[in-house]
Amino acid sequence: MSELTREQAHQSAQALKTELGKVIVGQDAVVDEILLAIAANGHALLEGVPGLAKTLLISTLAATVRLSFSRIQFTPDLMPADITGTEVIREDKANGARELVFLPGPVFASVILADEINRTPPKTQAALLEAMQERQVTTGGQRRKLPNPFFVLATQNPIEQEGTYSLPEAQLDRFLIKITVGYPSEEEELQVILRTTGNRVQEPDQVMDAEQLLALQRLVRETPAAEGVVRYALALVRSTRPLGEGGHRELAPLLRWGAGPRAGTALILCAKGRATLAGRGYVTLDDVRRVAKPVLRHRIQPSYEAEAQGLGADAIVDKLIALVELPTSDLERDPAVAGVMARNGG
């Protein structure tokens, strides 16, 4: 079982970004957030209009980390067995004996690209839910383990509504983070055109294997988060809820519902992942703030009042960060946090 130092974790993250940069132009924030999800051993949902290289980014990532890769193109006629696999009857030509044999579906890979996941009906979406949460599938009454590591990186198009099926909140919550993929800058778009219309094709090198990736995930889990940092993450999550459940008075009118308990766990895991990929051995309050949008944007629902004001989920998270402060008493309870804040200007 190999182990990584924090410096090696940082170097590996930089190497991955370098290799991805051979194929992907720009999208630095998107790349950082995908690496964050993988380091924290979680699934990611990428949302953006067509042509922003979401699919190319995920397939390139799979090539750089030396993991098995499957792409599932979700369509309205896709059935659950098309994802999980099915049992078929196989006949032994020598003696005529027949037996049931399981043929694994595309979900039996380490990196799954669930392309346009909102184009398939809920029944098929639900087949992916067990795989994401339990990291296993049940077919023919048998539970079958999925590879380790295992990531689902799903894409969806936010502008097309015809023939789409919105993901239910219970399934959205299974994604550790939701990544918004925006348009490139003018210079980046120029580079995209030049790359995609020429003969030169750059191939990324493999910089990590499964064992190293698992070591990185263990290192993330081992990164300490002081009690004050955890309390701050908890305060952010609880402030999104109704007033009777700990919600913030100024935020309550802007939200139909708030984040559940899984959001607090995701905040801390992602904050640990951010610290680890930066080569640090501790989590700061700024780490929590920086991961708040990808962790919370799909776990809160703006109210009609917020929509009337033109406030989306990201704008509400900005307000949340501005309004919620960690009480001084919590900092004093954990001197390590005060020291970390002092070093980071918090």
C-alpha positions in Angstrom: 0.0 0.0 0.0 1.7 3.2 -1.2 1.6 6.4 0.7 1.9 10.0 -0.5 3.4 13.0 1.3 1.6 16.3 1.2 4.3 17.7 -1.1 3.8 14.7 -3.5 0.1 15.3 -3.4 0.6 18.9 -4.4 3.0 17.9 -7.2 0.6 15.3 -8.5 -2.2 17.8 -8.7 0.0 20.2 -10.6 1.1 17.4 -13.0 -2.5 16.4 -13.6 -3.4 20.1 -14.5 -0.4 20.3 -16.8 -1.5 17.2 -18.7 -5.1 18.3 -18.9 -3.8 21.6 -20.2 -2.4 19.8 -23.3 -5.9 19.1 -24.4 -8.2 21.5 -22.5 -7.9 25.3 -23.0 -8.6 27.4 -19.9 -11.4 26.2 -17.6 -8.9 26.3 -14.7 -11.6 26.6 -12.0 -13.5 23.6 -13.5 -10.3 21.5 -13.5 -9.6 22.4 -9.9 -13.1 21.4 -8.8 -13.0 18.1 -10.7 -9.7 17.2 -9.1 -11.2 18.3 -5.7 -14.1 15.9 -6.1 -11.7 13.0 -7.1 -9.4 13.7 -4.2 -12.3 13.7 -1.8 -13.7 10.5 -3.3 -17.0 12.0 -4.5 -19.1 12.4 -7.6 -19.4 15.6 -9.6 -22.2 17.0 -11.8 -21.0 19.4 -14.6 -23.6 21.8 -16.0 -23.0 23.9 -19.1 -24.2 24.6 -22.6 -23.0 22.4 -25.5 -19.5 22.8 -26.8 -17.6 23.6 -23.6 -15.5 20.5 -23.6 -17.2 18.8 -20.7 -17.0 15.4 -22.2 -13.5 15.9 -23.5 -12.3 17.1 -20.1 -13.6 13.9 -18.3 -12.3 11.5 -20.9 -8.9 13.2 -20.8 -8.8 13.0 -17.0 -9.4 9.3 -17.1 -6.4 8.9 -19.5 -4.1 10.9 -17.1 -4.9 8.9 -14.0 -4.6 5.4 -15.6 -8.1 4.2 -14.7 -10.7 2.2 -16.6 -13.2 4.5 -18.3 -16.7 4.1 -19.6 -18.9 6.6 -21.3 -22.7 6.2 -21.0 -24.7 8.4 -23.4 -28.0 8.8 -21.7 -31.1 8.8 -24.0 -34.8 8.5 -23.4 -34.8 4.8 -24.4 -31.9 3.8 -22.1 -32.9 1.0 -19.7 -31.4 0.2 -16.2 -29.9 -3.0 -17.5 -28.0 -1.0 -20.2 -26.1 0.6 -17.3 -25.7 -2.2 -14.7 -25.5 -5.2 -17.0 -27.7 -8.3 -17.4 -27.7 -12.0 -17.1 -27.8 -14.1 -20.3 -28.1 -17.8 -20.9 -24.9 -19.4 -22.2 -24.8 -22.9 -23.6 -21.8 -25.2 -23.4 -21.5 -26.5 -27.0 -19.7 -29.6 -25.7 -22.4 -31.0 -23.5 -25.4 -28.8 -24.1 -25.5 -27.5 -20.5 -26.9 -24.1 -20.0 -26.1 -21.6 -17.3 -26.8 -17.9 -16.4 -23.8 -15.7 -17.0 -23.6 -12.0 -15.9 -22.4 -9.6 -18.5 -21.2 -6.4 -16.7 -22.5 -3.1 -17.9 -20.5 0.1 -18.5 -20.9 1.1 -14.9 -18.2 -1.5 -14.0 -15.3 1.0 -14.6 -13.4 3.4 -12.3 -14.4 6.6 -14.1 -17.9 6.9 -15.5 -18.9 9.7 -17.8 -22.7 9.9 -17.5 -23.3 12.2 -20.5 -26.5 14.2 -20.5 -27.8 12.5 -17.5 -31.0 14.5 -17.5 -32.1 13.0 -20.9 -33.0 9.6 -19.4 -36.2 8.7 -17.4 -36.1 8.5 -13.6 -36.1 4.7 -13.7 -32.8 4.6 -15.4 -31.4 7.5 -13.4 -32.3 5.5 -10.3 -30.2 2.6 -11.5 -27.2 4.9 -11.3 -28.2 6.1 -7.8 -27.3 2.8 -6.0 -24.0 2.6 -7.9 -23.1 6.2 -6.8 -24.2 5.8 -3.1 -23.4 2.1 -2.4 -20.6 1.6 -5.0 -22.3 -1.6 -5.9 -25.2 -2.8 -8.2 -27.8 -5.5 -7.6 -28.7 -7.8 -10.5 -30.3 -11.1 -10.4 -30.6 -10.9 -6.6 -26.8 -10.6 -6.2 -24.8 -7.6 -5.1 -21.8 -6.9 -7.2 -19.0 -4.6 -6.1 -17.8 -1.8 -8.3 -14.1 -1.0 -8.8 -12.2 1.1 -6.3 -11.7 4.0 -7.0 -15.1 4.8 -8.5 -16.3 8.1 -9.8 -19.4 9.3 -11.6 -18.8 12.5 -13.5 -22.1 13.5 -15.0 -23.0 16.3 -17.5 -26.2 18.1 -18.2 -27.3 20.8 -20.5 -29.2 23.6 -18.6 -30.9 25.2 -21.6 -32.8 22.4 -23.2 -36.0 21.3 -21.5 -37.8 19.3 -24.2 -37.2 15.6 -23.7 -35.3 16.0 -20.4 -36.0 14.8 -16.9 -34.8 16.9 -14.1 -32.7 15.0 -11.5 -34.7 14.6 -8.2 -33.2 16.4 -5.2 -32.4 13.0 -3.5 -30.1 12.2 -6.5 -28.6 15.6 -6.7 -27.6 15.3 -3.1 -25.5 12.3 -4.0 -23.2 14.5 -6.1 -20.4 15.9 -3.8 -20.2 19.0 -5.9 -22.0 20.7 -8.9 -19.6 22.4 -11.3 -20.8 25.3 -13.5 -18.9 25.3 -16.8 -18.9 28.8 -18.3 -17.9 30.2 -21.7 -14.1 30.7 -22.4 -12.5 34.1 -22.7 -11.9 35.5 -26.2 -8.2 34.5 -26.2 -9.1 31.0 -24.9 -11.7 30.6 -27.5 -9.2 31.6 -30.2 -6.8 28.9 -28.9 -9.7 26.3 -29.1 -10.3 27.2 -32.7 -6.6 27.0 -33.6 -6.2 23.6 -31.9 -9.4 22.0 -33.3 -8.7 23.0 -36.9 -5.1 22.0 -37.2 -3.3 18.6 -37.6 -1.3 18.7 -34.4 -2.9 16.5 -31.7 -1.4 16.4 -28.2 -1.9 13.4 -26.1 -1.7 13.7 -22.3 0.7 11.5 -20.3 -0.4 9.2 -17.5 0.8 10.7 -14.2 -1.1 8.7 -11.5 -2.4 5.1 -11.1 -5.2 3.7 -9.0 -2.9 3.0 -6.0 -1.6 6.5 -5.9 -5.1 7.9 -6.2 -6.3 5.8 -3.3 -3.3 7.0 -1.3 -4.3 10.6 -2.1 -7.8 10.0 -0.9 -6.5 8.5 2.4 -4.3 11.6 2.8 -7.3 13.9 2.4 -9.2 12.0 5.1 -6.2 12.3 7.4 -6.0 16.1 7.0 -7.1 17.6 10.3 -10.0 20.1 10.5 -10.1 21.9 13.8 -13.4 22.1 15.7 -13.8 25.7 14.9 -13.6 25.1 11.2 -16.2 22.3 11.4 -18.4 24.6 13.4 -18.1 27.2 10.7 -19.2 24.7 8.0 -22.1 23.6 10.2 -23.1 27.3 10.7 -23.2 27.8 6.9 -25.3 24.7 6.4 -27.8 25.4 9.2 -28.2 29.1 8.1 -29.8 27.9 4.8 -32.7 26.3 6.7 -36.0 27.7 8.0 -35.9 30.0 11.0 -37.1 27.3 13.4 -34.3 25.0 12.2 -31.4 27.4 12.7 -31.9 29.5 9.6 -30.7 33.1 9.1 -33.4 35.8 9.3 -32.1 37.6 6.2 -31.7 34.4 4.1 -35.0 32.6 5.0 -37.2 34.6 2.6 -34.8 33.8 -0.3 -34.9 30.0 0.1 -37.6 27.4 -0.5 -35.5 24.8 1.3 -32.0 24.5 2.5 -29.1 22.1 2.6 -29.3 18.8 4.5 -26.8 17.2 6.8 -24.8 15.7 3.9 -23.8 19.2 2.9 -21.8 19.7 6.1 -19.8 16.5 5.4 -19.3 17.6 1.8 -18.0 21.0 2.9 -15.4 19.6 5.2 -14.3 16.8 2.8 -13.9 19.3 0.0 -12.1 21.8 2.3 -9.7 19.0 3.3 -9.2 18.1 -0.4 -8.4 21.7 -1.2 -5.9 21.9 1.6 -4.3 18.6 0.6 -3.9 19.5 -3.0 -2.3 22.8 -2.0 0.2 20.8 0.0 -1.1 22.0 3.4 -1.6 19.9 6.5 -4.5 21.8 8.0 -7.9 23.2 6.9 -8.6 26.9 7.0 -11.9 28.8 7.1 -11.0 30.1 3.7 -10.9 26.5 2.4 -14.5 26.2 3.5 -15.5 29.4 1.9 -13.9 28.6 -1.4 -15.7 25.3 -1.8 -19.1 26.6 -0.6 -20.5 27.3 -4.0 -19.8 23.9 -5.7 -21.0 22.1 -2.6 -24.2 24.1 -1.9 -25.4 25.4 -5.2 -27.3 22.1 -6.0 -28.5 21.6 -2.4 -30.4 24.9 -1.9 -33.5 26.0 -3.8 -34.0 29.8 -4.3 -37.5 31.0 -3.5 -39.8 32.9 -5.9 -38.9 36.1 -4.0 -35.2 35.4 -4.8 -35.9 34.7 -8.4 -37.9 37.9 -8.7 -34.8 39.7 -7.4 -32.6 37.9 -10.0 -30.8 36.0 -7.3 -29.7 32.5 -8.1 -28.1 29.8 -5.9 -24.6 31.2 -6.3 -25.7 34.8 -5.3 -27.4 33.4 -2.2 -24.2 31.5 -1.2 -22.3 34.8 -1.6 -24.8 36.4 0.8 -24.5 33.4 3.1 -20.8 33.8 3.4 -21.1 37.5 4.0 -23.7 37.1 6.7 -22.4 34.1 8.7 -19.5 34.6 11.0 -17.9 32.2 13.4 -18.5 33.3 17.0 -15.4 34.4 18.8 -16.2 31.9 21.6 -15.8 29.1 19.1 -12.4 30.3 18.0 -11.3 30.6 21.6 -12.4 27.1 22.3 -9.9 25.9 19.7 -6.7 27.9 19.8 -5.4 26.0 16.7 -8.1 27.7 14.6 -7.1 31.2 15.8 -3.5 30.4 14.8 -4.6 29.2 11.3 -6.7 32.3 10.8 -3.9 34.6 11.9 -1.6 33.0 9.4 -4.2 33.3 6.6 -5.5 36.8 7.4 -8.9 35.4 8.4 
